[in-house]
Amino acid sequence: MNRNTVKTLLSDSEKQNRQQFCDDCGISQSNMLRMMINKVTPDAGCDDDFKEVKTDHVTIRFTNTLLKRICHQAKSEGYLSQSNWIRG
């Protein structure tokens, strides 16, 4: 894969917003940028790094902040345990 570098000057608030978004989503800044590019140009997106799951199990990691938000949302929707809301 060809490695290209793109540089953009951001204001302090743009940098802070970008970092907060990545922290909230639990993704790196480079992966966030790749997701945005793939979202707006799906035909040109690169999915070389996509690894197909070979089992019936998927592991998802959340930041503590995001997990708290998800738990709060699930409880407000009536799910009583993580086992229930993960299947929901």
Rosetta blueprint (number, residue, H / E / L):
1 M L
2 N L
3 R L
4 N L
5 T L
6 V L
7 K L
8 T L
9 L L
10 L L
11 S L
12 D H
13 S H
14 E H
15 K H
16 Q H
17 N H
18 R H
19 Q H
20 Q H
21 F H
22 C H
23 D H
24 D H
25 C H
26 G L
27 I L
28 S L
29 Q H
30 S H
31 N H
32 M H
33 L H
34 R H
35 M H
36 M H
37 I H
38 N H
39 K H
40 V H
41 T L
42 P L
43 D L
44 A L
45 G L
46 C L
47 D L
48 D L
49 D L
50 F L
51 K L
52 E L
53 V L
54 K L
55 T L
56 D L
57 H L
58 V L
59 T L
60 I L
61 R L
62 F L
63 T L
64 N H
65 T H
66 L H
67 L H
68 K H
69 R H
70 I H
71 C H
72 H H
73 Q H
74 A H
75 K H
76 S H
77 E L
78 G L
79 Y L
80 L L
81 S L
82 Q H
83 S H
84 N H
85 W H
86 I H
87 R H
88 G L
